Amino acid sequence: MLYPRPLGSTGLDVPILGLGAGRIGDPSLDDAVAGRILNEALDLGLTLIDAAPSYGVAEERIGRHLAHRRHEIVLSTKLGYGVEGVPDWTGEAIARGIDRALVLLRTDRIDVAFLQSCPVETLRRDDIAAALADAVASGKVGVAGYSGDNEPLDAALESNRFGALMVSVNIFDQAALEHVTPVAAERGVGIVAKRPVGNAPWRFAARPTGDYAEEYWLRMRAMGLELGDRWFEVALRFAAWAPGVACSVFGTAMSERLSDAVEAVSKGPLDDETVGAIRESYHAHGAAWRGEV
Ligand SMILES: NC(=O)c1ccc[n+]([C@@H]2O[C@H](COP(=O)([O-])OP(=O)(O)OC[C@H]3O[C@@H](n4cnc5c(N)ncnc54)[C@H](OP(=O)(O)O)[C@@H]3O)[C@@H](O)[C@H]2O)c1
């Protein structure tokens, strides 16, 4: 496992880098390539793999290509929606969603199950909390988590119902570092950082209108940091070594990128001057920026 750390007080140890399987689930990606990347990720020590029903065929591919290595993996997925014939965001959607994921992932236990970015009213609902608590009590789920940002993230932390939170943390999205990660650390709530390189906005010369990275591209321009050819390395080291972050889930379907990512985080934390410049630039420009869900 690559630089193992405790995930809060959950009892799970997680690597500093995990694989977000969003890109792996793309049905247009060759299945053999997907299988190779999943196995390479484990070989490189990225032993937390994060899936979701919304990531195409990710759960099915993880089950098919990694079931024989299940004991090496901290497996996480998302809940709340996507069960055929069941209304989303109901207790039944949680319970049946867990059973559905267990079948696809070919396992009898999901290590961390995150409610995926539902609003405050939903994450506070008793039927949803009860279904999740039942799954933990039965052992189908190890840790109940919430994945999201802003007010719902604050409410999830305050509720004390979740042992782990998945939040956006990157150079362009530091809101959670201000208010959430310090409190989570005090309470033993484990933090998984999503979007750790901010969807790599530096790869676009002009504003990528309509692209997932558009908002972060605008923030990158506003912040005015000059990182030249070091963007990827600096971005990943900033997120992975951010105080309070246990694991950063990096999303790629390219094997070179996986090894580059490992090489980057293996250089250790950024120097204080670089972190200071990134934090200062965010404070100067990003006071009103919200976490990107
Ligand atoms: N609400 C939620 O629950 C939620 C929301 C967002 C994300 N997540 C989790 O976080 C994971 C990561 O999120 P993410 O993929 O959106 O963010 P990310 O890891 O910050 O960015 C990955 C994207 O940037 C590209 N990229 C990375 N480095 C690059 C480089 N040097 N040059 C060019 N392109 C580069 C990758 O393309 P290639 O594939 O071509 O490498 C990929 O499209 C997801 O898979 C998921 O597990 C969860």
Ligand as a Chemical Component Dictionary entry (heavy atoms), coordinates in Angstrom:
data_LIG
# 
_chem_comp.id                   LIG 
_chem_comp.type                 NON-POLYMER 
_chem_comp.pdbx_formal_charge   0 
_chem_comp.three_letter_code    LIG 
# 
loop_
_chem_comp_atom.comp_id 
_chem_comp_atom.atom_id 
_chem_comp_atom.alt_atom_id 
_chem_comp_atom.type_symbol 
_chem_comp_atom.charge 
_chem_comp_atom.model_Cartn_x 
_chem_comp_atom.model_Cartn_y 
_chem_comp_atom.model_Cartn_z 
_chem_comp_atom.pdbx_ordinal 
LIG N1  N1  N 0  -19.646 13.466 -6.041  1  
LIG C1  C1  C 0  -18.778 12.475 -6.114  2  
LIG O1  O1  O 0  -18.955 11.466 -5.454  3  
LIG C2  C2  C 0  -17.541 12.615 -6.965  4  
LIG C3  C3  C 0  -17.417 13.687 -7.857  5  
LIG C4  C4  C 0  -16.224 13.805 -8.576  6  
LIG C5  C5  C 0  -15.211 12.872 -8.408  7  
LIG N2  N2  N 1  -15.364 11.823 -7.553  8  
LIG C6  C6  C 0  -14.292 10.811 -7.352  9  
LIG O2  O2  O 0  -13.025 11.388 -7.568  10 
LIG C7  C7  C 0  -12.353 10.702 -8.641  11 
LIG C8  C8  C 0  -11.456 11.667 -9.380  12 
LIG O3  O3  O 0  -12.230 12.713 -9.907  13 
LIG P1  P1  P 0  -11.977 13.335 -11.349 14 
LIG O4  O4  O 0  -11.537 12.285 -12.293 15 
LIG O5  O5  O -1 -13.177 14.147 -11.670 16 
LIG O6  O6  O 0  -10.796 14.362 -11.050 17 
LIG P2  P2  P 0  -9.189  14.385 -11.175 18 
LIG O7  O7  O 0  -8.629  13.106 -10.669 19 
LIG O8  O8  O 0  -8.775  15.655 -10.548 20 
LIG O9  O9  O 0  -8.933  14.539 -12.735 21 
LIG C9  C9  C 0  -8.848  13.451 -13.598 22 
LIG C10 C10 C 0  -9.034  13.943 -15.014 23 
LIG O10 O10 O 0  -7.949  14.783 -15.386 24 
LIG C11 C11 C 0  -7.278  14.235 -16.515 25 
LIG N3  N3  N 0  -5.845  14.423 -16.276 26 
LIG C12 C12 C 0  -5.190  14.166 -15.135 27 
LIG N4  N4  N 0  -3.896  14.495 -15.261 28 
LIG C13 C13 C 0  -3.734  14.961 -16.495 29 
LIG C14 C14 C 0  -2.623  15.472 -17.196 30 
LIG N5  N5  N 0  -1.412  15.539 -16.654 31 
LIG N6  N6  N 0  -2.821  15.882 -18.462 32 
LIG C15 C15 C 0  -4.029  15.801 -19.012 33 
LIG N7  N7  N 0  -5.116  15.324 -18.386 34 
LIG C16 C16 C 0  -4.976  14.910 -17.147 35 
LIG C17 C17 C 0  -7.649  12.767 -16.557 36 
LIG O11 O11 O 0  -7.627  12.328 -17.896 37 
LIG P3  P3  P 0  -7.097  10.849 -18.324 38 
LIG O12 O12 O 0  -8.135  9.871  -17.947 39 
LIG O13 O13 O 0  -6.907  10.991 -19.776 40 
LIG O14 O14 O 0  -5.824  10.613 -17.565 41 
LIG C18 C18 C 0  -9.070  12.796 -16.007 42 
LIG O15 O15 O 0  -9.989  13.123 -17.033 43 
LIG C19 C19 C 0  -13.504 10.107 -9.453  44 
LIG O16 O16 O 0  -13.130 9.030  -10.295 45 
LIG C20 C20 C 0  -14.405 9.647  -8.328  46 
LIG O17 O17 O 0  -13.899 8.471  -7.760  47 
LIG C21 C21 C 0  -16.514 11.685 -6.818  48 
# 
loop_
_chem_comp_bond.comp_id 
_chem_comp_bond.atom_id_1 
_chem_comp_bond.atom_id_2 
_chem_comp_bond.value_order 
_chem_comp_bond.pdbx_ordinal 
LIG N1  C1  SING 1  
LIG C1  O1  DOUB 2  
LIG C1  C2  SING 3  
LIG C2  C3  SING 4  
LIG C2  C21 DOUB 5  
LIG C3  C4  DOUB 6  
LIG C4  C5  SING 7  
LIG C5  N2  DOUB 8  
LIG N2  C6  SING 9  
LIG N2  C21 SING 10 
LIG C6  O2  SING 11 
LIG C6  C20 SING 12 
LIG O2  C7  SING 13 
LIG C7  C8  SING 14 
LIG C7  C19 SING 15 
LIG C8  O3  SING 16 
LIG O3  P1  SING 17 
LIG P1  O4  DOUB 18 
LIG P1  O5  SING 19 
LIG P1  O6  SING 20 
LIG O6  P2  SING 21 
LIG P2  O7  DOUB 22 
LIG P2  O8  SING 23 
LIG P2  O9  SING 24 
LIG O9  C9  SING 25 
LIG C9  C10 SING 26 
LIG C10 O10 SING 27 
LIG C10 C18 SING 28 
LIG O10 C11 SING 29 
LIG C11 N3  SING 30 
LIG C11 C17 SING 31 
LIG N3  C12 SING 32 
LIG N3  C16 SING 33 
LIG C12 N4  DOUB 34 
LIG N4  C13 SING 35 
LIG C13 C14 SING 36 
LIG C13 C16 DOUB 37 
LIG C14 N5  SING 38 
LIG C14 N6  DOUB 39 
LIG N6  C15 SING 40 
LIG C15 N7  DOUB 41 
LIG N7  C16 SING 42 
LIG C17 O11 SING 43 
LIG C17 C18 SING 44 
LIG O11 P3  SING 45 
LIG P3  O12 DOUB 46 
LIG P3  O13 SING 47 
LIG P3  O14 SING 48 
LIG C18 O15 SING 49 
LIG C19 O16 SING 50 
LIG C19 C20 SING 51 
LIG C20 O17 SING 52 
# 
